[in-house]
Amino acid sequence: MIALDQRGQLSTAHVRLAAAALGRSPRTVWRWLAQARTPGQAEPGARARFTVTPEVRRQLVLWGGNASAVHRELLQQSQADPRLPAVPSLATVQRALRRDLTPGDRAGLAHGEAARRAFDVFGQRPTEHRNAAWEGDHKCVPVQVSVEGEHVRPWVTWFIDCATKVITGVAVTPHAPSSDAVLAALRTALDRAEPFGPAGGLPDLIRVDRGKDFLCTAVTSALGAFAVPVIDLPAYTPHLKGTIEALNDAVEEMLFVSMPRYVHQQTLPGGRTADPDAPALAFEAFVELLLKWVDWWNTEHLPRALNGRTPIEAWRADPTPLHDISAAQLARFGLTDDGRTRKITTQGVRWRNRHYIAPWMVGRAGVRVVTRHLPHHGTSIEVFGLDGVHLGTAVLAEAASKEQVREVRNARKAKERQLRADMKAAAKLRRERFKAATTAAPPERLGALTEAEAEAELSGWATSGRRQANPGYIPHQPVPDGWAHPVPPGTGGPDPDNPKENA
């Protein structure tokens, strides 16, 4: 329109057409043209208005996102320094904050990074096959349970398959977990037996956060032996392992919130709960409830991403081949040793100046063995022979329960009974018994064979032996009467005068 006006070709029809397209009146378009004739452009000039500056952002952080407090601070600064521009009204400042800052920026300046991330956009990894990737994490349970008379908050360490949402392994500790909890959960995850089977096997990779217990030498070397890499994600990036984070949120909303002494339950005025003296669950009862929930998750829960299937149904429907671990390899998984050989004594196996006993050690004193153990787990060890065969588990003698001590005692008794039975059987072989005699005759042993019985038994044995040695053997038959018999040497040849006899 400016070009038409400069050439003198602008008409009212042109103005009305532009006004109809812009939704404005022709008078407004004529005013715009009058303003544009001097600078030569149709865009309106920039108006001076209040904008959010870095100083305003810092004030928002200082006052926790309170716009009124920031406005008062700006007024005080303007009054103290006349050279500063005039401060607009509070409504103008609030409009500027809504215009220049995104909802995520406003939430972050007021409440921090976690609040800002709630407004971010995250992509999703493409759906893969089972065991393509696992994710592992620790979860501090927001429930107080009773452990030896004290109230503690246990920790859950678990792994989940990203494709099928199957929980493959779980370990629970009444304290902050370490590498032994990770190895225990991994052992149950790799084993395809109950209670988490048939899910399990070797994954292609495992994603974890930057936890030192997940990245310790014991864990990385145990998985490295099976060529399973551990992907170390950047710190404070829960969106990079969204499957396990969603599981952490789900178990709290579906299970923990209903348990007694849930730490995030509703409170009364003063911060008190409705039942502050509620009895706490015993640790073993809590573990039982958690494992039941895990079984429900795997066999009955219907996640939205699985299109009406349970995680275990999605696992079984996946045709991807699995890679299992043998029982011998699983027995050594995650175990460390000092490279020394030890000897089983009458007190058991001595390791770290303490003795370990087991029922299978009975009768093995003097045998040299190799011991392996889980890190930070000194109550039991795994014992192997020098040939690598897993002999069994041994428990700390001082900490052995009454049942474990009873098993060792019973094993000794069983060995004693077996030896006594063998000795009695041998004594019977030494004892010779004779028939009672009523006449003067040599003594005759009981059970002795007669001459005819012995010959019959020997002949039968010889016949059966030949038949077994040569199954195709055909016994000789009598010579027919018309056959010529061979003449023994020295008895003379055939008689030519008697041809009938020679025949």
Secondary structure, DSSP 4 states (H G I P E B T S, - for coil): -HHHHHHT---HHHHHHHHHHHT--HHHHHHHHHHHTTTS--SPPPPP-----HHHHHHHHHTTT-HHHHHHHHHHHHHH-TTSPPP--HHHHHHHHHHHS-HHHHHHHHH-HHHHHTT-----PPP--TTS-EEEEEEE-SB-EEETTEEE--EEEEEEETTT--EEEEEEESS---HHHHHHHHHHHH--STTTTTS-S--S-EEE-S-TTTSSHHHHHHHHTTT--EEEPPTT-GGGGHHHHHHHHHHHHHTGGGSTTBTTS-B-TTS-BS-TTPPPEEHHHHHHHHHHHHHHHHHT---GGGTS--HHHHHHH---------HHHHHHTT-B--S-EEE-BTTBEEETTEEEE-GGGTT-TT-EEEEEB-TT--SEEEEEETTS-EEEEEEETTT--HHHHHHHHHHHHHHHHHHHHHHHHHHHHH---BPPPSSS----BTTPPPHHHHHHHHHHHHHHHHHHH-TT-----PPPTTSPPPPPTTS----TT-HHHH-
